[in-house]
Amino acid sequence: MRQHWPLIALATLIVISVALMRVLPSNIWNTRNNLDKEVVACSTNDFSGDILNKETLGFFEGKNLKLPEAALAKVEATDILGTASPDEKWIEVDLSDQKIKAWDGTDLFLESLVSTGYGPFKTPTGEFRIWIKLRATKMEGGSGSGYYYLPNVPYVMFFGNSEIPNYRGYGLHGTYWHNDFGTPRSHGCVNLPTNIAKDLYYWTTPTLLEGKGTVYSDEGNIGTRIVIHE
């Protein structure tokens, strides 16, 4: 019997190798998915909401950008636009059509083309709530040819839910570094024309205090609901 042990051992090794070949790709794929789930979209370390007046140049796709006046405008009146109560307002983002619609009860408040995430930076689907609004903030990231430096990103509304935590940096915001709305090209955020972002910023909740450029949502000042779908 002992003379057959090498053959038995070899056969066992082959069986184990075949099993691993079948299992490993699945495990590797699951690991990749887990990594993809931790992609950070448009993160920032500045939650003051302050406009940095000396920051007038950005850098995107290898080019310097001069910021437009709309991105540097002072904080305006904080009257909430629209007629519906805050709990009747909601925002719809259609990834297939690259459109955003803001619903004021049963009435359409506004509609616009947008640019959402592409490739590994795809904007997540689901139901979210705005957790903070910032009149302006700095976004910086990428590396090499993909490096970007974007100060004073205007009218930012970060959102999240139990599956997409706040630190992942997904949000709606104005965009001065491209005008290619209708085409996915962001790092996961929903890029809006700045005038559309401005209207949404003052239409959504949480409600800003007079003259303030930042506000967090809480139980008494809940953020507007956002539904993102294909």
C-alpha positions in Angstrom: 0.0 0.0 0.0 2.9 2.4 0.8 4.1 2.2 -2.8 0.9 3.9 -3.9 1.1 6.8 -1.4 3.0 9.1 -3.8 0.3 8.6 -6.5 -2.4 9.2 -3.9 -0.6 12.4 -2.7 -0.2 13.6 -6.2 -3.8 13.0 -7.0 -4.9 14.8 -3.8 -2.6 17.8 -4.7 -4.2 18.0 -8.2 -7.7 18.0 -6.7 -6.8 20.7 -4.2 -5.2 22.8 -7.0 -8.2 22.6 -9.2 -10.5 23.6 -6.3 -8.3 26.6 -5.5 -8.3 27.7 -9.2 -12.1 27.7 -9.0 -12.3 29.5 -5.7 -9.6 32.1 -5.9 -10.9 34.2 -8.7 -14.2 34.6 -6.8 -12.4 35.6 -3.6 -10.1 38.0 -5.5 -13.2 39.6 -7.2 -15.0 39.9 -3.8 -11.9 41.6 -2.4 -11.8 44.0 -5.3 -15.4 44.8 -4.8 -14.8 45.5 -1.1 -12.0 47.8 -2.1 -14.2 49.6 -4.6 -16.8 50.1 -2.0 -14.3 52.3 -0.1 -13.6 54.6 -3.0 -13.7 58.2 -1.7 -15.3 60.6 -4.1 -14.8 64.3 -3.4 -13.4 64.4 0.1 -12.5 67.6 1.9 -10.9 68.6 5.2 -12.5 72.1 5.3 -16.0 72.1 6.7 -16.1 75.9 7.5 -18.0 76.8 4.4 -15.8 79.9 4.0 -14.9 81.3 0.6 -11.1 81.7 0.4 -10.8 84.9 -1.5 -7.1 84.5 -2.2 -7.6 81.1 -3.8 -8.5 82.1 -7.3 -6.7 79.5 -9.3 -7.4 75.8 -9.6 -5.7 72.9 -11.4 -7.5 70.2 -13.4 -6.5 67.8 -16.2 -3.0 69.4 -16.4 -4.3 72.9 -16.8 -4.5 76.0 -14.5 -8.0 77.4 -14.1 -9.1 80.8 -13.1 -12.2 80.7 -10.8 -15.3 82.4 -12.1 -17.0 85.1 -10.1 -20.0 82.9 -9.4 -17.8 80.6 -7.3 -16.5 83.5 -5.2 -19.7 85.4 -4.6 -20.5 86.2 -1.0 -23.1 84.2 1.0 -26.5 85.5 0.1 -29.9 85.5 1.8 -30.8 82.1 3.1 -34.5 82.1 2.3 -35.6 78.6 1.4 -36.9 78.5 -2.2 -40.0 76.5 -3.2 -43.5 76.2 -1.8 -43.6 72.7 -0.4 -42.8 71.7 3.2 -39.2 70.3 3.7 -40.5 66.7 4.1 -42.2 66.9 0.7 -39.1 68.0 -1.2 -36.8 65.4 -2.8 -34.2 65.2 -5.5 -34.0 62.6 -8.2 -30.7 61.8 -10.0 -31.0 59.6 -13.1 -27.6 58.1 -14.0 -28.7 56.7 -17.3 -30.0 60.1 -18.6 -27.4 62.1 -16.6 -30.2 64.4 -15.3 -31.3 65.8 -12.0 -34.8 66.7 -11.0 -35.9 68.5 -7.9 -39.4 67.9 -6.8 -41.3 70.5 -4.8 -44.2 68.3 -3.7 -45.8 67.2 -7.0 -44.3 70.1 -8.9 -41.0 70.1 -10.7 -38.8 72.8 -9.1 -35.9 72.4 -11.6 -34.3 70.0 -14.0 -30.8 69.9 -15.4 -28.1 67.8 -17.1 -25.4 66.7 -14.7 -22.1 64.8 -14.8 -21.9 61.8 -12.4 -19.1 59.3 -11.7 -17.4 57.2 -14.3 -15.5 53.8 -14.2 -14.3 52.9 -10.7 -15.7 56.2 -9.4 -19.3 55.5 -10.3 -21.9 57.4 -8.3 -23.7 55.0 -6.0 -27.5 54.3 -6.3 -29.9 54.3 -3.5 -31.7 56.7 -1.2 -29.7 59.3 0.7 -30.0 62.4 2.9 -28.0 65.6 2.8 -25.9 65.6 6.0 -24.0 68.9 5.5 -24.2 72.0 3.2 -21.1 74.1 2.5 -21.1 77.4 0.6 -17.6 76.5 -0.5 -14.8 74.0 0.2 -11.5 72.8 -1.3 -11.3 69.5 -3.1 -7.9 68.0 -3.9 -6.9 64.5 -5.0 -5.7 62.1 -7.7 -2.0 61.7 -8.7 0.2 62.2 -11.7 -1.8 63.3 -14.7 -5.0 62.8 -12.7 -4.1 65.2 -10.0 -6.6 68.0 -9.3 -6.7 71.0 -7.0 -10.1 72.7 -6.8 -10.4 75.5 -4.2 -13.8 77.2 -3.5 -15.9 74.4 -5.0 -19.3 76.2 -4.8 -22.6 75.2 -3.2 -21.7 71.7 -1.9 -24.3 69.3 -0.5 -22.8 66.1 0.8 -25.0 63.1 1.2 -24.8 59.6 2.7 -26.8 56.7 4.2 -26.2 53.6 6.3 -24.4 51.8 3.5 -22.5 54.8 2.1 -21.1 56.6 5.1 -20.5 60.3 5.1 -16.7 60.1 5.0 -16.9 58.6 1.4 -17.4 62.2 0.2 -20.4 61.9 -2.2 -22.3 65.1 -2.9 -24.0 67.5 -5.2 -22.0 70.7 -6.0 -21.4 73.4 -8.5 -18.7 72.9 -11.2 -16.4 75.5 -12.7 -13.7 73.1 -14.2 -15.7 71.7 -17.0 -19.0 72.3 -18.9 -19.5 68.7 -20.2 -22.8 68.1 -18.5 -24.7 65.1 -19.7 -21.6 62.9 -19.7 -20.2 60.9 -16.7 -16.8 62.4 -15.8 -16.7 63.0 -12.0 -15.0 61.1 -9.2 -18.3 60.0 -7.9 -20.0 63.3 -7.0 -22.9 64.8 -9.0 -21.4 67.7 -10.9 -23.9 70.5 -11.5 -23.9 73.8 -13.4 -23.1 76.4 -10.7 -26.4 78.3 -11.2 -28.3 75.0 -10.7 -26.2 74.1 -7.6 -26.9 77.6 -6.2 -30.7 77.1 -6.5 -30.6 73.7 -5.0 -28.3 74.9 -2.1 -30.9 77.4 -1.0 -33.9 75.1 -1.8 -32.7 72.1 0.1 -32.5 71.4 3.8 -30.9 71.5 6.4 -31.8 75.2 6.6 -29.0 77.6 6.9 -28.8 80.3 9.6 -28.7 83.8 8.3 -25.3 84.7 6.9 -23.8 81.3 7.5 -22.0 79.2 4.9 -22.3 75.8 6.5 -24.9 73.7 8.3 -25.1 70.2 9.5 -28.4 68.2 9.5 -29.9 67.0 12.8 -33.3 65.7 14.0 -34.8 69.2 14.0 -33.2 70.2 10.7 -33.2 67.1 8.6 -31.5 67.0 5.2 -33.4 66.7 1.9 -33.9 63.2 0.5 -32.0 62.2 -2.6 -32.9 59.2 -4.8 -30.2 58.0 -7.3 -31.1 55.4 -9.8 -30.0 54.0 -13.2 
